[in-house]
Amino acid sequence: MKRGTNSLEVKKINRNRVFRYVHSQSETSMPDISSALDISGPTVLTIINELKSAGVVKEVGELKSTGGRKAKAIASVRDVRYAVGMDITKNHVGFVYTDLDRKALEHERIRKPFRYEELYFQELAELLREFIVRNRIPEEKIEGVGIALPGIVDRQKNLLTDSHVLGIKEVSMEKWAAYIPYSCELLNDANAAAITEDVCCKRYDSNMIYLSLSNSVGGAVIFADEIKSNGGTEVSTENASMYMGNNWRSGEFGHMVIHPEGKMCYCGKKGCLDAYCSASNLAKLEDGNLRAFFEKMESGREEYRQLWNEYLSDLSIAVDNLRMCFDCEVVLGGYVGNYMGPYIGQLKDLVANKNIFGGSGEYVRVCGCREEASAYGAALYQIEKYISKI
């Protein structure tokens, strides 16, 4: 506990600990909570009564007797709040909604080319409204809307400072939310997808690099709770924090130089990872259709296979560099990450040959969430913010 923590802060911390414990169980009892969290029985009783009054926990019957009086079963109210996530891309808008259970209850992707016009923002709000109505989400229970965007997002200012993909700079949250009647927050799309991976797909509590391989290359750095620092972190989940950097530009892995004086990158440098490993480098052979690229490659097209082998070789350089810098697992997401499963063994062999510390490349894996990961993460961030305030 931090030095100088007063009794009100202790009460708030214990209240949140109790809720999180109840929420982590299908059902539990006050004696179990007291034992698990080392909090006195009377204190647990007081907190549970407060949480029941707030409508976030409820009694759900009695637990089986172990000899003696049956304990009342306590469970969290999973549908007390909902959150919606949106993912804005150059050509589409993705939607996901979830509740406190943090499962994706529905997702949808709609073709909607981006235009920096007032009409676009009006239409965006209408698409959101239709998604909410179609899924019968109680509007009074919507905690907020997370908006994931391809670009650098200043979370303190709630500002999209720069997006090469969308061709815009310095666009505030107010612009995106002008026609949306809910609390809104902006997140970088790769950061949002990393939240999804951390909350829903992480196989064990460890540090993680999320490498997003979409039409631009980006990523995120997630530190497990035990090494969470006081500076540079802002976006947090229950067990981890995301390192944001001093200027909200962490995870811009696409602009690591992997081939000095190589291909020109849109940023003005030569040899950036983005110039070699963006999804568009593959999809360009099929007029932007990435699925068609992999289908043609699997059908035996040598030109496609050669390009894919070059792609994996370049990607292995970046993955090895990330491993050397952060010494943790590297998760591949984004558009290409969704197709990487059948080829992950080939990539592991390439990175294993580069690893000076040995190993089989087991530290690199494919993302677990393949459907609207950025929109999902934007919704999860809203839910986590709500839970942290209980």
Secondary structure, DSSP 8 states (H G I E B T S, - for coil): --TT--HHHHHHHHHHHHHHHHHHSSSB-HHHHHHHHT--HHHHHHHHHHHHHTTSEEEEEE---SSSS--EEEEE-TTS-EEEEEEE-SSEEEEEEEETT----EEEEEE-----SHHHHHHHHHHHHHHHHHTT--GGGEEEEEEEESSEEETTTTEEEEETTTTEEEEEHHHHHTT--S-EEEEEHHHHHHHHIIIII-SSS--EEEEEESSSEEEEEEEEGGG--SSSEEEE-SSEEEE--TTS-TT-GGGSBSSTT-SB-TTS-BSBHHHHHSTHHHHGGGTT-HHHHHHHHHTT-HHHHHHHHHHHHHHHHHHHHHHHHH-SEEEEEHHHHTT-GGGHHHHHHHHHHH-TT---STTEEE-S--SSHHHHHHHHHHHHHHHHH-
